[in-house]
Amino acid sequence: MAATICQETRTVYFPVPKNGSTSLRHLFFKIENGFDFLPFKINGKSQELFWLYGHNRPFARIRVPEGYVKLTVVRNPLARFISNYRSLAADWETHFHETPSLDGFISRINEFARHSPKARFHLAAQSVHLGGDLSYFDKVFRMENLPELADYLTQRSGVEIKLPWTNKSAELDNTASAASMEKIARIYRKDYDLLRPFYSA
């Protein structure tokens, strides 16, 4: 995903899928424009927020305006994976043609990723979107403490900012065997290493 540059808060936000990125793009749009984003059409084609801010891209350093702060949001890799499962398993755009259990999803994770570009993108490690060194960012917020981000943006903009919550996953059973959880911990080992200051496996 492309970085989001906001003049009003003097920030550059690097989004990560399933780390509140949809809600935060909606928030930055409202900060910049003073109204909520609504999908619209041009020449008969619907345009979404991703069309405005850019779709998925691997991490790349960019030129940051002077005085701007680089920030991002990180999430516990296991919690992020389960959120991905709940979203992807119930999303018709993945074309799974079934709603697998969490154990079933984990056992066939490579198959589902090959089958669906959307699943492959969302299941990619956070390091794909963050790079290998968190010191690049001036501020790193945890998904569990997003109110801290709202307070920070309020301080930088001088306007009270409250976070929206626009992308909630479907309610699915998220229980799985210990072996499945161990498999996910192995798959996302690089993320746990990267996010060691924030989370442990």
N, C-alpha and C positions, 0 to 999 in steps of 0.2 A: 504494500500500500504506500501511496505517496505521503510524504510528511505534510502536516497541516500547519501553515504559518498564519498566526493571528496577530494583527497589528495592535488591536485593543489591549491584549494582555502581554504583548511583546514576548511571545512564546512560539516555539516550533515543536509540535507534537508528533511523535513517531508512533503510529498505531500498530497494535498487534491483534489479530483476529481473536475473538472471545475474551479479550481483556477490556471490555467496555468500549471498544473502538466505535461502534455504531452510535452509542449514546453520546460519546464525546465529540464526534463529528457533528451531530445534531446540535450539541451545545455550542461549539465554536461557530457554527453557522448563525445561530441565534445571537451570539455575542457580537458578531460582525455586522449583522443586518437588522437586528431588533425585532425579528419575527421568526416563528417556527418554519422550518423547511417543510414543504409539501411536494410530493412528486408531481411532475408536470410533463406535458407532451410537446415535442417539436416534430413537425412533419409526420405525425401519427405514431411516433415512437416515444414510449415512456422514458423519462429521465429520472434517475435516482441520485441519492447523495453521493454514491460512489462515482457517478459520472462527473460530478463537480470536483471532487477531491482526488480522484485517481484510484485505480484498482491496485491489486497486489503487486508488490515489487520486493525483491530481496533487499536487505539493509544496504544502504549506501550513505556515506558521509556527504553532506550537502553544504553549500555556502549559507551561513547563518548571518542574518543582519546584525549589525553591531548593537549590543545591549539586549539582544533576545536570549531567552533561556531555552535550552534543549531539554525536553521532558518526555517521559514515557510511563506506561503502567505495566507492571509485571504481575504474574499470577502463579499460584502454586501449580506446578505442572499436572499433578493428578486431578485437582479440582478443575483445571482448564480442560483436560481430556474428557472428564465426565460431562462437563457442560457441552463440549463438542458432540459427544455421543447423543445427549438428549436433544440437541438441535438437529444434527444430521439424520438421525434415525427416523425422525418424524417429518422431514422436509422432502416434499415431492421432487424438488429440483435435484436431489442426489440420485434419483431413479434407482433406489435399492429394490423397489417392489416388495419390500417386506419391512417389518419393524423388529430387528434382531434384539435379543436380550443383550445386556452389557457383556456377559461372558462370551456370547456368540459374536458380538462385535469385535471384542479384543482378539478372539481366536482367528478372526478373518480380516483383521485390520488392513493387511496389505492388499487383500482382494478388494475391499471396499475402496481403498485409496486409488487403486488402479482403475476401478470402474467409474469413479466420479471425480472430475477435476475439482469440484467444489470441496469434496471431502479431503482430497489430497492437499489442497491449499490450507484448509482449516486445521488439519492434523499436523501440519509442518511444525517443527519445533519453534519455540519463541526466539531462539538464537538466529533463525533465518531472518527474522524481522528486526532483531536488536543488534546483530553482529556478535562478536565474541568478547567485547569489553564494555561493561556498563559504565566505566569511567568517562566514556564519550559524552554521557548525558549529565547535565547539570542537576537535574532532579529526577528521581525515580520513585514513583508512588506504587504502593501495593493495592491490588484490586479490592482487598478487604477494607481499605481505608480511603476510599474515594472522596469522602467528605473533606479530607485533608487537601486534596487537589482542588476542590471547590473553594476552600478557604484561601488557598494560595493564589488562585486566579482572581478571587475577589480583591486580595491585597494589591495585585499587579494592575488591575483594571480600575479600581476605585468604585466598582459597581457590584452589588451583592449578586452572587452567582450560585444557583442551585442546580445540582446535576439531574438531568432527566434519566429515565431508564426505559429505553425504547426497544430492547431486543431480548425478551425473556424466552428461555428454552421451554420446550414442552415438558410436562410432568411425566417422566418415565421412571420405572424402578431402576435405581442405580446401584443395586447390590451385586457383588461379584466375588468370586473365589479369591483366596489369598494368592494362588498361582497366577491368576489374571492380573492382580494388582502388582505383583512382582514383575510381570512381563512389561507392564506400562512403565514401571520405575526404570527398567533397563532401557526401554525405547527412548525415554526422555532423560537419560543420565546426563547428557550434555547440558540440558536445561537446568537440572539440579546443580551441576557444577557452576554454571554461569550465575545462577540465582542464589548461591550459597549464603550471601549476606542476608537474604530474606526468607529462604525456605530450606528445609532439610527433607530428604527422602524418607 
